[in-house]
Structures are given as C-alpha cells and as structure tokens.
Amino acid sequence: MTHTLIHNVRVVLEQSILEIGWVVVQNDRITAIGSADDELPQLPDDTIKLDGAGGYLVPGFIDIHVHGGAGEDFMTSKQEQLDTITSFHMEHGTTAMLATTVTGANEHLAAVLEEVQQYQQTSMPYAQLIGVHLEGPFVNPKWKGAQNESYMIKPQLSWLESWVEHYPGVIKMQTLAPEIDGAIPYIEALKAHGIVAACGHTDAKYEDVQKAAQHGLSHAVHTYNAMTGLHHREPGTVGAVLTTPSITAEIIADGEHVNPVAIKVLLLAKGADGVVLITDAMSAAGMPDGEYLLGELPVVVKNNVARLKDGGSLAGSTLTMIRGYKYLKEVVGVSIIEASRIASLNPAKVIGIDSKYGSIKEGKRADLLLLNEQLDIVSVMIGGTIRVKE
C-alpha cells in the first residue's frame, strides 16, 4: 500500500482554495484533505512526501476533444502510438482524454474503436483513454472545416448499433449536424445508449438546435468554430448554444480560434459551469513547424498554428491543456477555481465520470497536477503515482 502526502500547497477545490493545504493519497485515491489548522492523519513511516513549495495543487485536466499529438494521430494509431499520444499530453497536464476521430469510413472509425478498446485493457500508465469522441461523419459539408467532405453522409443508425454491440461503452460522444436528414432519431439513439450528442460542423439555425436539444442534444464542440454564427435576426447555432442551459459549450482557448472577448461572452452567457476547455490538438502538437496530416488532409503548421494546405482553414490546433488553462487565467481573466472547473470538473460531468474524476475530493482518483506560482507544471500524478516530476 502506497501513501503520499502533498503539503505546503494551495489546494484548489471545486468552490474554494485551501491556502496552506495538504492532501493524502492512498494507492490511487484521495483519502484526506486539510489545511494548516487541521491535524494530519497518522501516516506510515514510508509515506512519500511532496512539498508543494507554495504552489497550486489542481485536478488533472480532462480533454474530451483531442485528435493526437507528438506526431501521432488517433485515426492511424496502434497501441505504441496511443502510448506516445497519452504520454505527450500527460506531460502537459492532461490526465484523462477522449480519443477523437475525424470523418471517415465505417471501417476507419471501427478500427479506432477497436484500438482504444484494446488499449483500455492495458495498464494505461499515462493519460487515461476514457473512450472515443466520434467527430462526424454525420456533419454538414458546408461547414466541413478541416474534415474530409468525401466521408460526410447522413446519420446511419445501423452503424451506431454495430459500434455499440462490438465496442460497448467505448463511444462517449459523437458530433453531428442536427439539421441534416435523420439527425433527430440518431440523437435519440445516442441518448438511449448513454452517448453524448454534440452539435458541430453544422449549418443549423437556432430552431434546429432547439429541436435537437429537446430530443437529447446536450453539447457543442469548439463553440464559434464551424457553425452558424450569432446574427441579430438569425441567432444561429451560436445563439442557441449561448441561450440553452442544457447545452454545454467547448472552447479552444489558444488565441487563434476564438477572440478572448468572444470567450468572455460565452462565459457570461453560460457561466463557468457551462464551458469546457478542449485542445482539438492534432498530431503536430509538440512538434516543430512543418507539414502534417489531420486524418487524410495535408496541414501546414507555421508559428504553432495549423491550417489546411489547400485553402488555409484552421485545422485543429497545437494547443495543450496547460497552455489553454493559463490562457483562460491570464488573458480571459477567469479565476484559478473557475479555470479548474472548466478544464477538469466540467468535462468530467459532460461524459459522466465526475464521481471519480475532475476535482480534488476525498474518494476520487488521485489524478493531480502540482503547479508553481506561475502555473507551470512541476509534477503530474496519475492514479496516485507521480509520472512527471520537474
């Protein structure tokens, strides 16, 4: 049995900060939390002690929309490449994630589901692959962004039933365009299977999203990007997302995809509990400028910004969760407490894992980040084991 004491640290809880706090971890769980005024529980002599040096202890980040990193893409990854991606993002604060696809043929998507299902049977020493986020292929070519139009089709219920049968519990979320033919019954089927139905790459009007929300749509991917914008006479998808409490909203906080003022508008409309930080990172994350692939599409990365080689549309990102977290705090102006909910607790709630993940609370998994006062990562703990140490 392993015990770890993290002390002399500002512990960021769901609604408050313990300014001079401590956390006890036993095996893979948080077993006690306290402040300088609280008495420490009796601990064995071989307890590992980690001095927080007055920095911050925050819950590990949960990225529910990420395509790859360190040169690898989930669409083409085998087990070794899954290690590469999860290890890279772990080093940047992600402790759990959804392997996110791009549009593809049924067999391409099934192959990703198969690899992730197999990977989940391993020890998963790095960021935990909680499941898969299918981004497409049931989306609108008009808003294809960096997705391959040749694979975009109407929703296929038979595909979903086959995926659920062969890979039970692996699909956690699917992005689709709610205005296309067959979307409403498909959304109902997703909800029936416990899969989050999300809108994205969509030409939906306000009324389309409202109708979809009534049938189970509950999330919006990379809000503002690849969807109809807010107009004062046609509120569009963005207007529906801003004003529908049951829809949570992703944001790519990298300073390229969305102006910080637009992020502030989103936070004013949704509150800090309705927004989810994502990276939408592609294989080029962590790599030098150059040419890469997103799925099958060629991408050029220049100054850390990824764009399609043909056309120049933004193509995913090279963002990491720690960089997005710091951007929310330093540029957008949210508090450390709010930033931690946006990056950890909210995504855990979206995919229904918040009873075990997403915040520092007794009984939850010890997926923790120790940050210094500048919010740089000092160490990363996954399941009670320190995996990264400065």
Stockholm file with secondary structure:
# STOCKHOLM 1.0

chainA/1-390         MTHTLIHNVRVVLEQSILEIGWVVVQNDRITAIGSADDELPQLPDDTIKLDGAGGYLVPGFIDIHVHGGAGEDFMTSKQEQLDTITSFHMEHGTTAMLATTVTGANEHLAAVLEEVQQYQQTSMPYAQLIGVHLEGPFVNPKWKGAQNESYMIKPQLSWLESWVEHYPGVIKMQTLAPEIDGAIPYIEALKAHGIVAACGHTDAKYEDVQKAAQHGLSHAVHTYNAMTGLHHREPGTVGAVLTTPSITAEIIADGEHVNPVAIKVLLLAKGADGVVLITDAMSAAGMPDGEYLLGELPVVVKNNVARLKDGGSLAGSTLTMIRGYKYLKEVVGVSIIEASRIASLNPAKVIGIDSKYGSIKEGKRADLLLLNEQLDIVSVMIGGTIRVKE
#=GR chainA/1-390 SS CCEEEEEEEEEECSSCEEEEEEEEEETTEEEEEEETTSCCCCCCTTCEEEECTTCEEEECEEEEEECEETTEEGGGCCHHHHHHHHHHHHHTTEEEEEEECCSCCHHHHHHHHHHHHHHTTSCCCSSEEEEEEEECSSSCGGGCTTSCGGGCCCCCHHHHHHHHHHSTTTEEEEEECTTSTTHHHHHHHHHHTTCEEEECSBCCCHHHHHHHHHTTEEEESSTTTTBCCCCSSCCHHHHHHHHCTTCEEEEECSSSSSCHHHHHHHHHHHCGGGEEEECCBCTTTTSCSEEEEETTEEEEEETTEEEETTTCCBCSBCCCHHHHHHHIIIIICCCHHHHHIIIIIHHHHHTTCTTTSSSCCTTSBCCEEEECTTCCEEEEEETTEEEEEC
#=GC SS_cons         CCEEEEEEEEEECSSCEEEEEEEEEETTEEEEEEETTSCCCCCCTTCEEEECTTCEEEECEEEEEECEETTEEGGGCCHHHHHHHHHHHHHTTEEEEEEECCSCCHHHHHHHHHHHHHHTTSCCCSSEEEEEEEECSSSCGGGCTTSCGGGCCCCCHHHHHHHHHHSTTTEEEEEECTTSTTHHHHHHHHHHTTCEEEECSBCCCHHHHHHHHHTTEEEESSTTTTBCCCCSSCCHHHHHHHHCTTCEEEEECSSSSSCHHHHHHHHHHHCGGGEEEECCBCTTTTSCSEEEEETTEEEEEETTEEEETTTCCBCSBCCCHHHHHHHIIIIICCCHHHHHIIIIIHHHHHTTCTTTSSSCCTTSBCCEEEECTTCCEEEEEETTEEEEEC
//
